[in-house]
Amino acid sequence: MKKICDFHMHSLFSDGELIPSEIARRTYILNNRAIAITDHADLSNIESIIKKLVLASEFVSKYYSPSDFILIPGIELTHVPPKSIPVLAREAKNRGAKIVVVHGETPVEPVQPGTNMAACMCPDVDILAHPGMISEDAISSAKDNGIFLELSYRCGHCLGNGRVAKLASAIGAKLLVNSDAHNIGDHLSPETALTVARGAGLNESEAETVLFKNPEILLKKIDL
């Protein structure tokens, strides 16, 4: 099977267990060709996290061929007020984050209502993670603004995958499968990623698009 991309995971710079070099090695062995480390942030730590992840990305690039593996510095805006998302997303991009993820309205956390829509209306956001019971209007905004919606591998967050896949497919918004990895054993192989996509209700052709074609669109968007 082809190699996959995973644009949402965490290191010990927020609530993950591993340093970036170990994440790179583990995901590389699992046949990931591009990953983004997107640690949890708000205004208090966004600068320090991005600085560390940019250094990690530069370090990894010295020892892996860019055609074989890339570590992308990113950020996940987490439980921030919806009105702050455009400001924080722009700040993250200005600080060097290549990918901005917003922590969506997952059914298992008290994310503030309005977060999904605010993220889907913000051009500086790249991915809305685990958006749960997302509205059709928010999905339409994601489509219009080129924002990808996540099918999550993570326990609890994955409860909305079926709804997200069904509505995104009907409306025409683009999907990605991401791990939201925090710990050893959380990272995706191509086979597991395919199971996530198919388990969300996608057929074989749709799953292939989500796993292999949509990541290429995102990489082109961020000039990688």
Buried (B, 14 or more C-beta within 10 A) or exposed (E): EEBBBBBBBBBBBBEBBBEBBEBBBBBBEBBBBBBBBBBBBBEEBBBEBBBBBBEBBEBBEEEBEEEEBBBBBBBBBBEBEBEBBBBBBBBBBEBBBBBBBBBBBBBBBEBEEBBBBBBBBBEBBBBBBBBBEBBEEBBBBBBEBBBBBBBBBBEEBBBBBBBBBEBBBEBEBBBBBBBBBBEEEBBBBBEBBBBBBBBBBBEEEBBBBBBBEBBEEBBEEBEE
